[in-house]
Amino acid sequence: MTPQSPGRPPPAAMKTLDCDFLVIGSGSAGLLAAIHLSRHGRVFVVSKRARTESNTNYAQGGIACVVDKDDSIGQHLQDTLRTGCGLSEESVAREILEAGPDRIRELEQLGLRFATRKGRHPDEYDLGQEGGHSRRRVLHVGDITGGELIRVLLGRVNEEPDIKVIENWTAIDLVTTGWLGQDGPNRCVGAYFFSSDTGEVLAVRAGATLLATGGVGKTYLYTSNPDVATGDGLAMAWRAGLPVRDMEFIQFHPTCLYHPHAKSFLISEAVRGEGAELIDAAGRPFMHKFTGQGSLAPRDVTARAIDHIMKSRGDPCVYLDITHKSEEFLRGRFPNLYETCLRFGVDMARQPIPVVPAAHYSCGGVIAGTDGTTEMKGLFACGEVASTGLHGANRLASNSLLEALVCAGRAAERMADYAADEDGTIEDRIPSWKYGDAVHSDEAVVVEHNWNEVRSVMWDYVGIVRSDRRLARARKRITTIREEVRNYYCAYLITRDLLELRSVAAVAELIVRSAQRRRESRGLHYTKDYPEPSRKTPEHTIIRNTPGGPLKTD
């Protein structure tokens, strides 16, 4: 969390901006959707920090997609369903996987160049293999796939005159007709935002709004996610009354670099795909003790195995050994990873890499279709914030970028249709923000303390291994923190830090409540009290909030 100075005094009147399409989030889903939407009207893309800051930008692995003649959609589907542990929806998974090749072609037309094989067949893709995949099917750009994807998409976005990217705005709440007191079906007509640059609150009215706000990794003390991953979109949707699904399934990436000065640096799944072996501090491989898939097991199995080894031995980390590969190979396949490890004193060609698990991806989210549709008219969601039914109880590696890109294109089409049906009119007045008696806080330490406590509670009690007692402790403390945050939110002028704490605390409660409801171990949710999957047909965990609205409005 970055300390902030108090915002400037509030302006006399709130600014309200109008657009045809509002996209909240500047990751791969948001940017690709904006490109498609620009064919139908004026688009605002709102980024909480710099436009390049998103989970996508840090993705190393790649995009899982069937492009090899020896592979098939059927095989990819089997791997996805098996990893999802009975909760992936087969029709959804098939729809997304089948749409993958067309999306890959679109990215290449936009200028993304995937790695190809050297030698006799230079036009063939250099496909990687990752945990849970039965074949090599991960397209990549070295180990900076996400960064290159964002670079290409932003390049196109910057060329589109009908796309306006707004940086350093934090979303506060959605504005809905139900909250405005209007009759008829509840619709989303825009959102409130806080500008970190000016300290003012603004509103955007839009014909259709897309949540592409990414993940929730900063809910946990240790995460591979960047600072922006505070679950803002999920929390806003929940406050507006939308149902959220399967939030107990938080994926912990098994291998983040263990170093006191390395902040959230991920060691890609692709390293294991190239033959790296997980070993303990004594140099002994251990994954074969837990699964026949060895070090290529899915992330849930691998993370629990590492957690068990660390706790049983009392070691602070385990190690990933790929020293059987040459320096030339490693520099060519993982140039960014190799150089970063070197900066921290680890030569991966000559010594094992110290690694620990860290919170990485939320398989749950706002219930949405593959076309982004949610239960609320005018509001759409895609990417990590959405729960389409693809991932189930555990995400297959590199299926996330595929889902985000496929669903972004389809969401844009559906949003354009919706706006056309509504005749493109935006007549709803958004009330001015009510500052009331709120003052600048001289107790920012309260925000900092609660932020750290939420993340520590979640790591200690709602992590890789859970129990009824741990979850009850977490629920009690998170409930208290949420009440403290509500009181603070009403008493003081808002800051970005306060808004992010508000989101993180709400997401933490959703995760805990969902975990308490699942009285079995399945996929990413493992509890000591119910260590086996239930024999009943697996069901989704769905939580709905009573819709409210922004607290500080006229």
N, C-alpha and C positions, 0 to 999 in steps of 0.2 A: 504494500500500500504506500502510495506517495503522498507525503504531507502537502496540504494546500493552504494557501492564505485565504482569508474570508473573501467572498465575492464582493463586487462593487454594490453600492446602494441600488435597490430595485428601481427600474424606470417607472415613469408616470403611467405608461400604458403598455400592455403586453403586445408584442408583435405576433401577428398570425400570417403565416405564409401558405400559399396554395400550390398544389401540384396535382397532376392526374394520378400519379403512383408514388407512394412512399415506401422506400425500402430501408429497413432498419438493420444495419449490419453490412460490412464491406468485405466479407470473406468470399469464398468461391460461389456460394449459393446466391448471395446478394448481388454480386457483380454480374454474374451471368444472367440472372433474372433481369437486372437493369438494362443490359444490352438488348435483350429481347423486348422489353417493355418500351424502350425508346422508339420503337417502330409505331407505337400506338399513342404516344403522348409525352408530356413532360414528366421526368422522373427525378425525385430527390433520393440520393443515397446518403444516409446519415451514419457516420462512423464515430464511435465514442472517443477514440484518440486519432492517431494518424490513420489515413486510409489503408495503409499496408498492414495494420495490426489486426491479426485474426489468427485463429487456430490453423487455418489453411496455410498461412504464410510459413509456419514452422513444421508442416508435415514433410517427413523425409521419405517415407516408403513409396507411395504411388497410388495408382488407380487400378483396382482389380477389374479386369474385363476379359471376356473371351475373344481373343483375336488369333489364336493359334489353331491351325487346322486339326491338330491332334487333341484339342480341348473341345468342350461342348458346354452349352448353357445348362444341360442336365447335370453335368459334373459340378459346375459352379453352384448350381442350385442345391445339390446334395450337400456340399460343403457348408453352404450358408445355413441350411435347415439343421444340419447336425450341430453346428456351433451354436445356433439359437436355442437349443435344448427344448424344443417343443413349443416355443412361443413365437417363432417367426411365422408370418402368414405366407403360405406358399404362393398364393396368387399375386400378392404384392411383390414378393421376392422375384418371381418369374418376370413380372412386368418390368421391374427395374433392371434386372440383368439383361433382358432381351433388348432394352433400349440403350445399353452401354456402348456398343460399337458405333452407333450414329453420333453419340455425344463425343466419342474419341475423334471421329472425323471432323466434327465441328471445331474442336479445340485445335486440331492441326491446321484447319483453314484459318483460324485466328492467329496462328503463328507459333503454337507450342510444338517443340520438337522432342519427341521421346527418344530415349537411348536406343540405338540399334546395335546389332552384333557386328563384331569385327571379323574380317576374314572373307570367306567365300560368299557369304550371303549378307552383305551390308544393309540390305533393305529390310531384313527381318528384325522385329523388335527384340531387344535384349530384355526378356521377361524375368522378373524376380519371383521367388517363392517365399511365402511367409507362413506363420503359424496357422494351422487349421486348413490350409489349401492342399489339395491332393496333387496339384500341378503348378507349374510356373505360369502365372497369368497376370502378374502385376507390372503394368507399364510404369516407367519411371524416368526421371531426368536426373541421373546420378542419385545423390541423396539430398537434393534440394527441389524435389518435385513441386511441393506446395509453393515455395517461393517463386519458382518459374511460372507456375499457374497464375499466381496473383499478378506478377509482372505483365504477363500477356493480357489478362483480362483488364487490368487497369489501363494498359496502353490503348485498348479499344474503347474503354469507357471515356478516357480523356479526349478521344477524337469525336465523341458524340455530342453535338450541341444541345440535345434535349436531355442530357443527364447532368445534373448538378451534384457534386460530391461535397458534403458538409462535414468538416472534421471537428473534433472536440465538443460534440454534443452528446450528452447522456440522456437516454430516454427515461422519462419519469413514470408515465402511465398512459394507457390507451384512453381515447375519448370515444364513448359509445352513446348511441341514441337512447339506450335504456337508462344510462346514468343521467343523460340530459332530460329525462322525463318524457320522452316522446312515445307516442303510441306505435304499434306495429312491431315487426320483428326487430330484434336488437341488431344494430349495425355498428361497425367500427368506422368512424369518420376522421380519424387522425390520431395525434398523440401530442403530449407535452414533452418538452425537452429542456435540459439545463445546459447552458453554454459555459464551459470551463474557462473560455477566454474572457467573457464579459461579466459572468456571474448572474446573468439574467435568465428568466424562464421565458420560453417562446412556445408557440404552438404551430403545428403543421396540419392543415386540412387536406385530405386526399380522397380521391375517388375509390381507391383500394390501397390497403396497407399490407406489406409483407414483413413478417418477422423472420430475419435471417441472422439472429444474434449469437449463434454458436452455443458453446457449452458452459459447464458449471464447475470446471476443475478447481477454481480458486476457493471453492467451498471447503477444500481439504488443505491441510498444512503442507503436504508435499504433492506437487502436481507437475506434469509436463506442459501444462497450458500457460500461455502468457497472461499478463495481468488483466486483460480485458474479459477473461472468461468467468464472469460473475453471475451468469444466469439471469440477466436483466429481462430478456424477452419472455422467458419461462415464468418468472415471477409476475410480470405485468399481465400475461394472459390468464394466469391463475387468479389474480386479483379481479380481473374482469369477468370471472365466472366460467372460464373454459376448463374442461376436464384435462387432467394430465395423467399419463399412463406409465407404469413400470419404472418409476424413479428409483426403485431399490437397486436396479441393475447399473451400477457404476463400474466402468471398466478401469482396472488398474494396469497400466502398462508395466510389464515385468522388469524392463531394463532401462532405467534412467541412470545417468552417470552419477556415481557416488563420489563427491568431492566437496569440501567445505565452501569452495568459491564458485562452484558450477551451479548456476541457477536454472533449474528445470530443463537440463539438456538431455534430450531423448537419444538413446542408442537404438536405432531403427530395428524393427522386426526383420528387415531384410538381412541384417547381419547373421541372424540365426538361419535365415533362408540360404545363406552362402556357406553354411556348415559350422558356424560357431557353436561351441558346447558350453553349457552352464556348469560351473564347477564350484565347490565350496572352498573355504579358506585353506584347506589342506590339499587342494588341487584335485579333488575327486569328483568326477561327474555324478550327478544325483537325479537327473530327470527320469532316468529309466526306472527308478524306484516308485514313481508316481503314475507313469503312463507309458504305454507302448509306443507313443509318438515321440518320445524323447524330447529333445530341445525344440522340436517343431510343433509342440502341443499348442492348443489355443491359449489365449492370454489368461483366461480365468484359472485354468489348471496350472499354468506356469507361475502366475503370481502367487497362488496359494502354496505351491511347492517351495518357492523362494522364501516366502514368509515362514513356513515351517522350518526350513533349514536354518534361517537366521535366528529364530527364537529357540530352537532346540540346542543349537551350538553356542548361542550368545554372541554371534558375530554381527557386526554392523552392516554387512553387505555380503553378496556373493560375487562371482566373477564370470565374465563372458570371454571365452578363450577362442580366438580365431588366429592364433599364431602359426597355424599350419598353412595359412595363405601368405603369399609374398607381399612385400611392401609395394611393389609395382601394381599388383592386383588391387590391393586395398586403397591405394591412392587413386586408382582409376575408377573403382566402383563406388567408393565412399570418400570423395575428396574433402568435403566439408567436415564430415565426422572425424576423419583421420587428423586433419589439422587442428580441430577443436580439442580432441583428446591430447594431442601433442602439447597444446598450450597449457593443459593441466597436468603435464608430466607423465602422460601415459602413451607409449608407443604401441599401438594395438597390433603391430606386426611382430612385436618381440615380448609383449607381456599381456596378461589377461586384463580386461577392463573391469574395474569395480562398479557394480550396478546394484540398484535397489528398485522396488516397485514404487509407482507414484500414480495418483489419480489422473486419468487420461481422457475418458470419453463417457458421456451419458447415453445409454441405450434407450432411455425413456424420454418423454417430453410431451409437448402439446399434441393431442391427437389430431392428425392431419392426414389427408389423402395424398396419393402420389402426385396430385395436381395442386397440392398446397391448401386445399379447402379445409377449413375448420368449422366448428359448430356455429361460429358467428359470421354473419354476412359481412362482406367487405374486409375480412381479416384472413390472411393466408400465412402459412408457415412452412419453411423447408430448411434442410440442413440439420445440424445437431439439435436445434431447439425443438424439432418436430419428432413425433413418434408415428411413423408410417406403418410399422409392423414388419419392416425388413429385418431388424437386428434381433428381435426376440429377447432372450435372456443373456445373450452375449454376441457381440459384433465380430464378424469375420474380418480379419485384418484387411485394410485398404478397400473395404466396401463402403466406407463413409464418404469419401470424395465422389465415388460413383453415384451414390444416392443423392448427394447434394446437387450434383450437376444435372442429373436426369430430372429430378423433381423441380429444380429451378426453372428449367425450360418449360416444363408442363405448367408450373404455377403461373408463369408469365402469360401463357396462352389463356389460362382460366381467368386471370385478373383482367386481361383485356376484354374478354367476353363479358365479364361481370360489369365492368365500367360501361361498356356499350349498352348493355341491358338497362343500366341505371341512367342512360342518356348523358353520362359524364358530368352531371350537375353536382355542385357542392354548395348546399344552401344552409347547412347546419352551422349555427354560430357557436364557437368555442368560447366559453366564459373566460374572463381574465383571471390570471393566477392571483389567489388571495394570500398576501403575505401576513395579514393580521398583525399580531403583536410579536411575531418572530424576530429574533435579534441574532447578531453574529455570535457564534459560540466562542467562549473562552475556555471551553472544556473539551477540546478536540481529543484529549487523551481518552475520553470515554469511548469515542468511535474506534480509536486504535486498539484499546483493550478488548472491546467486544468483538472486533474483527478477528483478532488473534485467538480469542477464546472459542468462537464458533469453529474456526478451522482446526484447532487443537482437539476440541470435543469430537468433531467428525472423524478425525484421524484415529483417535484413541478408541472410540466406541462404535463407529459406523464404518470401519475400514474393510480390509480384506476378509477378516474373520469376525463374525458378530455373535451376540448372544442376547437373550431376552433381557438380562440384567443390564448389559451395556446399552442396549437400545432404550431402556426405560430411563437410565441416567441421562442419556443424550436428549431424550424428549423433554425431560424436566428442565434441563438447563437451557435448551434452545427456546423453549416456551418463555422462560424468564427473559432471555436476551431479546426476543422479539418484542416483548412488552416494553422493555427499556428503549429499544430502537423507535417504537411508535411514539413514546413520550418525547424523546429527543427530536424526532422528526417534526412534531407539532410545535416545539418550543423554539427551535433555531432555524435560521435561514439555511437552505440546503446547500450542500457541496457535492461534488462527484463522489468523494469518499463515503459520505453518508448514504447516498443513493445506492452505491455498490454494497455497502453493509446491509442495507434494507433488503436487497435482492438475495445476497448470500444467506442471510438468516431465514428468509422465506423458503429458499431452495433446500436448505438444511432440514427444515421441518418436513418438507415434502418427502425427502429421502428417508428420514426416520420413520414417518408415518407409513410409508409404503413398505419399508423393511419389516415393521412390526406386524403388518397384515399377512406377510408371506411366511407361513409356518411350515417351511420346507427349505431344503437347499436346492437351488436350481441355477445353473449358469453362474453369473457373477455374484449372486447372493448366496453366501455360505454362512450358516448359523450352527453353532455348536449344539444347540438344543434340538435341532431337527436336521441332522447331518445328511439325510437321504432325501431324494426327490419324492414328492407325494405320488401315490399310485393312482390318484384321481387325474382326470384330464386337466392339464395345466390351464390356468386362467390368468388373465391380465389383472394387474392391480390398478384401479382407476380411482382417482381422488378429485372431487369437485369442490370448489369454494363457493360460498354465497357471494354473488357479485356485489362489489362495492363501487368505489370510484376514487379519483384523486382526492386527497384530503384537504388540499389548500386551494379551493376554487370558490368563486361566487356562486 
